[in-house]
């Protein structure tokens, strides 16, 4: 019972933390926070904390002062690239979740041991599995977010090329693309990142610096190369449409290469599945009777 409660608490805490904030509310929140004092902002944030965070804070706060952030195995950038707000779920909370998961796994192992004594051998594995579960979840979310951003990049560059080719300035084109893709039935991740970058641009940051910060947040080399090419073209006064067409060709080729690599990996996995499925039957139905018959002829 205790293990089930601890596991449910860990899943509920991690699930609530993985719910992203709306990027559209960021400028409004900044404007409101600019008129409040530091104490008022702290009280306001504390009052807005969800129940899971208030329950986890007594455990996470001492850990934040006693453990190193590297002990969590996940940094602030990793959380941000996984689509998690580090202000809601930081490295200290990750350590707390890992300890809570380890305790839940150990409790489940103890309950299994009481029912089946040989299950005591599974106790270290269950505790270790509960300890690494939050890191695995964050890593999978980061990988899935990375794949989705890479799928959306060619379409974004193509739309940006079309808008710039029609004579629309870069800033307005980015605004139109982000507004269109963020308000559709299936909003894209790149549209949310563009809205955040345009929010920084509206607060006074140059558009090149805002786009470079966006590329660093995503952690993708492909986006950094596109942003760097746009910034270099603007500084040198080169034709932005030609630069975007070149970048569109590059990202399309990279997309085809990734698709080919994924297809090759599927073939390798299929061979492994076939071996695992048919090899035992082959050994049991053919090889074992064959060697048994040879043994009987030789020594029978």
Helices and strands as residue ranges (DSSP letters): H 2-17, G 23-25, H 26-33, H 38-48, H 51-66, G 69-72, H 76-81, H 91-115, G 117-122, H 123-165, H 170-182, H 189-202, H 207-218, H 221-236, H 240-282, I 283-287, H 288-299
